[in-house]
Amino acid sequence: MPVIDMTSKELIRAIDHYINSRRNLEWPISTAQAVSAIRYELPECTLSDKELADIVASSAIQKHRNIAFDLQS
């Protein structure tokens, strides 16, 4: 498992902000768009795209949001 260079709080805050900013509850949270947005906000994140998408999906599920697993390998 890679080491996260920034604090976990920063990562969770960025993920939560992304999910909460998607106000239309009928539309799913796109893992591809989430990873892109989080990479823009936290370019120092050393997690792989897959690992980041998994964390986004987990957070979205906890918030009872639909998810689009659209991240390309």
Secondary structure, DSSP 8 states (H G I E B T S, - for coil): ----SS-HHHHHHHHHHHHHH---TTS-EEHHHHHHHHHHH-TT--S-HHHHHHHHHHHHHHTT--EE-----
